Amino acid sequence: MKFFLIELEYLVPLEKLDQAVPAHREFLQTLYDVGTFLLSGPKEPRNGGMIIAKSVSLEKISELMKEDPFAKLGYANYKYTEFHPVKHQTFIKDWVEG
């Protein structure tokens, strides 16, 4: 399994973005439900967001993220950084090793 930090950069004003937030969060939940995501949320200041995810490949996770309403509407750019977790809290052991 590969691990990724996904950084979103918002491309539209927050007033416009906020209209799509419920659909975006519903989409994110589908990936939480199958164990792909560990954490997600907006950055401070709120000019983008961050997600910690796992996937079999960069290609697979980037294909999944194309289904995000923010991507479909052109509201965000996505940057993927692969990393190798060598240490973690014991309470996420199953997520990291599973």
Secondary structure, DSSP 8 states (H G I E B T S, - for coil): -EEEEEEEEE-S-HHHHHHHHHHHHHHHHHHHHTT-EEEEEE-SSSSEEEEEEEES-HHHHHHHHTTSHHHHTT-EEEEEEEE------GGGHHHHH-
